[in-house]
Amino acid sequence: MQLTAVLMPAPEGGYTALNPETGTTTEGETIQDAISNLREATALYLEEFPVLSTGHPIVTTFDVQASA
C-alpha cells in the first residue's frame, strides 16, 4: 500500500513526519529517520485500524498573507 508522507522541519531540529491518510505523526533527526519512523508508526496503526486505500491524494501548496 502506498501512502503519503508530509515532512516539515521541526523548530528544535530534525523533521516532523505526518501521514494524512491515518493521522500518524512522528519525528526523526534526518529525513530518512523521519520516514522510517513514520513507516513503523503507520504500520502499527494499520494493524489496529485497517484503512482501505481511496486513491492518491493531491498534495499542493498555497500562500497566505503574513501579518506583521
TORLUM-472434 format. One record per atom (N, C-alpha, C): residue number from 1; residue in one letter; x, y, z. Coordinates in steps of 0.02 Angstrom, whole numbers. Layout:
{seq=NUM | type=A | px=X | py=Y | pz=Z}
...
! end
This chain:
{seq=1 | type=M | px=42 | py=-59 | pz=0}
{seq=1 | type=M | px=0 | py=0 | pz=0}
{seq=1 | type=M | px=45 | py=62 | pz=0}
{seq=2 | type=Q | px=32 | py=107 | pz=-45}
{seq=2 | type=Q | px=71 | py=168 | pz=-49}
{seq=2 | type=Q | px=33 | py=224 | pz=-12}
{seq=3 | type=L | px=68 | py=256 | pz=35}
{seq=3 | type=L | px=38 | py=309 | pz=75}
{seq=3 | type=L | px=79 | py=373 | pz=67}
{seq=4 | type=T | px=53 | py=427 | pz=95}
{seq=4 | type=T | px=84 | py=493 | pz=89}
{seq=4 | type=T | px=124 | py=510 | pz=151}
{seq=5 | type=A | px=182 | py=541 | pz=142}
{seq=5 | type=A | px=221 | py=568 | pz=198}
{seq=5 | type=A | px=231 | py=642 | pz=186}
{seq=6 | type=V | px=213 | py=682 | pz=236}
{seq=6 | type=V | px=224 | py=754 | pz=234}
{seq=6 | type=V | px=277 | py=769 | pz=287}
{seq=7 | type=L | px=333 | py=797 | pz=266}
{seq=7 | type=L | px=387 | py=812 | pz=313}
{seq=7 | type=L | px=397 | py=887 | pz=319}
{seq=8 | type=M | px=405 | py=909 | pz=382}
{seq=8 | type=M | px=416 | py=980 | pz=396}
{seq=8 | type=M | px=475 | py=987 | pz=443}
{seq=9 | type=P | px=518 | py=1036 | pz=431}
{seq=9 | type=P | px=573 | py=1047 | pz=479}
{seq=9 | type=P | px=544 | py=1063 | pz=547}
{seq=10 | type=A | px=572 | py=1031 | pz=599}
{seq=10 | type=A | px=549 | py=1043 | pz=668}
{seq=10 | type=A | px=589 | py=1102 | pz=697}
{seq=11 | type=P | px=557 | py=1144 | pz=738}
{seq=11 | type=P | px=591 | py=1202 | pz=766}
{seq=11 | type=P | px=653 | py=1183 | pz=807}
{seq=12 | type=E | px=651 | py=1125 | pz=840}
{seq=12 | type=E | px=708 | py=1104 | pz=882}
{seq=12 | type=E | px=760 | py=1065 | pz=842}
{seq=13 | type=G | px=749 | py=1058 | pz=777}
{seq=13 | type=G | px=795 | py=1021 | pz=734}
{seq=13 | type=G | px=764 | py=956 | pz=713}
{seq=14 | type=G | px=788 | py=927 | pz=661}
{seq=14 | type=G | px=760 | py=866 | pz=634}
{seq=14 | type=G | px=696 | py=880 | pz=595}
{seq=15 | type=Y | px=653 | py=829 | pz=589}
{seq=15 | type=Y | px=593 | py=834 | pz=548}
{seq=15 | type=Y | px=533 | py=803 | pz=584}
{seq=16 | type=T | px=476 | py=832 | pz=573}
{seq=16 | type=T | px=413 | py=803 | pz=594}
{seq=16 | type=T | px=383 | py=772 | pz=531}
{seq=17 | type=A | px=358 | py=710 | pz=537}
{seq=17 | type=A | px=329 | py=674 | pz=480}
{seq=17 | type=A | px=256 | py=658 | pz=496}
{seq=18 | type=L | px=212 | py=669 | pz=447}
{seq=18 | type=L | px=141 | py=657 | pz=454}
{seq=18 | type=L | px=116 | py=614 | pz=397}
{seq=19 | type=N | px=74 | py=566 | pz=413}
{seq=19 | type=N | px=38 | py=528 | pz=362}
{seq=19 | type=N | px=-35 | py=550 | pz=365}
{seq=20 | type=P | px=-58 | py=590 | pz=316}
{seq=20 | type=P | px=-126 | py=617 | pz=319}
{seq=20 | type=P | px=-181 | py=566 | pz=313}
{seq=21 | type=E | px=-168 | py=509 | pz=281}
{seq=21 | type=E | px=-220 | py=458 | pz=274}
{seq=21 | type=E | px=-240 | py=427 | pz=341}
{seq=22 | type=T | px=-192 | py=421 | pz=387}
{seq=22 | type=T | px=-206 | py=390 | pz=452}
{seq=22 | type=T | px=-201 | py=439 | pz=510}
{seq=23 | type=G | px=-167 | py=495 | pz=499}
{seq=23 | type=G | px=-156 | py=543 | pz=553}
{seq=23 | type=G | px=-95 | py=528 | pz=595}
{seq=24 | type=T | px=-58 | py=475 | pz=579}
{seq=24 | type=T | px=2 | py=460 | pz=618}
{seq=24 | type=T | px=55 | py=513 | pz=607}
{seq=25 | type=T | px=88 | py=530 | pz=662}
{seq=25 | type=T | px=139 | py=582 | pz=661}
{seq=25 | type=T | px=198 | py=557 | pz=702}
{seq=26 | type=T | px=258 | py=573 | pz=679}
{seq=26 | type=T | px=319 | py=555 | pz=715}
{seq=26 | type=T | px=373 | py=605 | pz=697}
{seq=27 | type=E | px=434 | py=591 | pz=717}
{seq=27 | type=E | px=489 | py=636 | pz=702}
{seq=27 | type=E | px=553 | py=596 | pz=693}
{seq=28 | type=G | px=604 | py=630 | pz=668}
{seq=28 | type=G | px=669 | py=599 | pz=658}
{seq=28 | type=G | px=722 | py=652 | pz=648}
{seq=29 | type=E | px=783 | py=634 | pz=662}
{seq=29 | type=E | px=839 | py=681 | pz=654}
{seq=29 | type=E | px=852 | py=697 | pz=581}
{seq=30 | type=T | px=843 | py=648 | pz=537}
{seq=30 | type=T | px=853 | py=658 | pz=465}
{seq=30 | type=T | px=788 | py=642 | pz=429}
{seq=31 | type=I | px=785 | py=659 | pz=365}
{seq=31 | type=I | px=726 | py=642 | pz=325}
{seq=31 | type=I | px=717 | py=567 | pz=324}
{seq=32 | type=Q | px=771 | py=530 | pz=315}
{seq=32 | type=Q | px=767 | py=457 | pz=312}
{seq=32 | type=Q | px=742 | py=429 | pz=378}
{seq=33 | type=D | px=767 | py=455 | pz=435}
{seq=33 | type=D | px=744 | py=433 | pz=501}
{seq=33 | type=D | px=670 | py=447 | pz=510}
{seq=34 | type=A | px=648 | py=507 | pz=490}
{seq=34 | type=A | px=578 | py=526 | pz=498}
{seq=34 | type=A | px=533 | py=481 | pz=458}
{seq=35 | type=I | px=552 | py=466 | pz=396}
{seq=35 | type=I | px=511 | py=421 | pz=354}
{seq=35 | type=I | px=511 | py=350 | pz=383}
{seq=36 | type=S | px=568 | py=327 | pz=405}
{seq=36 | type=S | px=571 | py=260 | pz=435}
{seq=36 | type=S | px=526 | py=256 | pz=497}
{seq=37 | type=N | px=529 | py=306 | pz=540}
{seq=37 | type=N | px=487 | py=308 | pz=600}
{seq=37 | type=N | px=413 | py=312 | pz=581}
{seq=38 | type=L | px=398 | py=352 | pz=529}
{seq=38 | type=L | px=328 | py=358 | pz=507}
{seq=38 | type=L | px=304 | py=292 | pz=478}
{seq=39 | type=R | px=345 | py=257 | pz=441}
{seq=39 | type=R | px=327 | py=192 | pz=414}
{seq=39 | type=R | px=309 | py=144 | pz=471}
{seq=40 | type=E | px=351 | py=141 | pz=522}
{seq=40 | type=E | px=338 | py=97 | pz=579}
{seq=40 | type=E | px=274 | py=117 | pz=617}
{seq=41 | type=A | px=266 | py=181 | pz=631}
{seq=41 | type=A | px=207 | py=204 | pz=668}
{seq=41 | type=A | px=143 | py=191 | pz=628}
{seq=42 | type=T | px=146 | py=202 | pz=563}
{seq=42 | type=T | px=86 | py=192 | pz=521}
{seq=42 | type=T | px=70 | py=117 | pz=516}
{seq=43 | type=A | px=120 | py=75 | pz=510}
{seq=43 | type=A | px=108 | py=3 | pz=507}
{seq=43 | type=A | px=74 | py=-21 | pz=572}
{seq=44 | type=L | px=97 | py=3 | pz=629}
{seq=44 | type=L | px=67 | py=-15 | pz=693}
{seq=44 | type=L | px=-6 | py=10 | pz=696}
{seq=45 | type=Y | px=-17 | py=71 | pz=673}
{seq=45 | type=Y | px=-85 | py=99 | pz=672}
{seq=45 | type=Y | px=-130 | py=55 | pz=628}
{seq=46 | type=L | px=-106 | py=37 | pz=569}
{seq=46 | type=L | px=-148 | py=-2 | pz=522}
{seq=46 | type=L | px=-162 | py=-73 | pz=547}
{seq=47 | type=E | px=-119 | py=-100 | pz=590}
{seq=47 | type=E | px=-133 | py=-165 | pz=620}
{seq=47 | type=E | px=-197 | py=-161 | pz=663}
{seq=48 | type=E | px=-206 | py=-105 | pz=698}
{seq=48 | type=E | px=-263 | py=-96 | pz=742}
{seq=48 | type=E | px=-324 | py=-67 | pz=706}
{seq=49 | type=F | px=-311 | py=-22 | pz=659}
{seq=49 | type=F | px=-365 | py=14 | pz=623}
{seq=49 | type=F | px=-353 | py=10 | pz=548}
{seq=50 | type=P | px=-372 | py=-45 | pz=516}
{seq=50 | type=P | px=-362 | py=-52 | pz=444}
{seq=50 | type=P | px=-397 | py=4 | pz=405}
{seq=51 | type=V | px=-364 | py=27 | pz=352}
{seq=51 | type=V | px=-391 | py=80 | pz=310}
{seq=51 | type=V | px=-390 | py=55 | pz=238}
{seq=52 | type=L | px=-444 | py=64 | pz=203}
{seq=52 | type=L | px=-446 | py=48 | pz=132}
{seq=52 | type=L | px=-416 | py=105 | pz=92}
{seq=53 | type=S | px=-376 | py=89 | pz=43}
{seq=53 | type=S | px=-347 | py=140 | pz=0}
{seq=53 | type=S | px=-402 | py=172 | pz=-41}
{seq=54 | type=T | px=-403 | py=239 | pz=-42}
{seq=54 | type=T | px=-454 | py=276 | pz=-80}
{seq=54 | type=T | px=-423 | py=313 | pz=-139}
{seq=55 | type=G | px=-364 | py=294 | pz=-159}
{seq=55 | type=G | px=-330 | py=328 | pz=-214}
{seq=55 | type=G | px=-276 | py=375 | pz=-187}
{seq=56 | type=H | px=-241 | py=406 | pz=-232}
{seq=56 | type=H | px=-187 | py=450 | pz=-214}
{seq=56 | type=H | px=-212 | py=520 | pz=-198}
{seq=57 | type=P | px=-188 | py=549 | pz=-143}
{seq=57 | type=P | px=-209 | py=617 | pz=-127}
{seq=57 | type=P | px=-175 | py=667 | pz=-173}
{seq=58 | type=I | px=-204 | py=725 | pz=-177}
{seq=58 | type=I | px=-173 | py=781 | pz=-214}
{seq=58 | type=I | px=-139 | py=824 | pz=-161}
{seq=59 | type=V | px=-74 | py=833 | pz=-168}
{seq=59 | type=V | px=-35 | py=873 | pz=-121}
{seq=59 | type=V | px=-11 | py=935 | pz=-157}
{seq=60 | type=T | px=-24 | py=993 | pz=-128}
{seq=60 | type=T | px=-3 | py=1056 | pz=-159}
{seq=60 | type=T | px=15 | py=1105 | pz=-104}
{seq=61 | type=T | px=34 | py=1165 | pz=-123}
{seq=61 | type=T | px=49 | py=1218 | pz=-75}
{seq=61 | type=T | px=5 | py=1278 | pz=-91}
{seq=62 | type=F | px=-1 | py=1323 | pz=-43}
{seq=62 | type=F | px=-37 | py=1386 | pz=-55}
{seq=62 | type=F | px=-6 | py=1440 | pz=-12}
{seq=63 | type=D | px=-17 | py=1504 | pz=-31}
{seq=63 | type=D | px=11 | py=1561 | pz=5}
{seq=63 | type=D | px=-44 | py=1597 | pz=44}
{seq=64 | type=V | px=-26 | py=1625 | pz=100}
{seq=64 | type=V | px=-70 | py=1669 | pz=138}
{seq=64 | type=V | px=-31 | py=1731 | pz=157}
{seq=65 | type=Q | px=-66 | py=1785 | pz=165}
{seq=65 | type=Q | px=-35 | py=1849 | pz=185}
{seq=65 | type=Q | px=-12 | py=1842 | pz=257}
{seq=66 | type=A | px=52 | py=1855 | pz=270}
{seq=66 | type=A | px=78 | py=1852 | pz=338}
{seq=66 | type=A | px=65 | py=1919 | pz=373}
{seq=67 | type=S | px=41 | py=1917 | pz=434}
{seq=67 | type=S | px=30 | py=1980 | pz=471}
{seq=67 | type=S | px=93 | py=1998 | pz=510}
{seq=68 | type=A | px=105 | py=2061 | pz=515}
{seq=68 | type=A | px=168 | py=2086 | pz=546}
{seq=68 | type=A | px=167 | py=2083 | pz=620}
! end
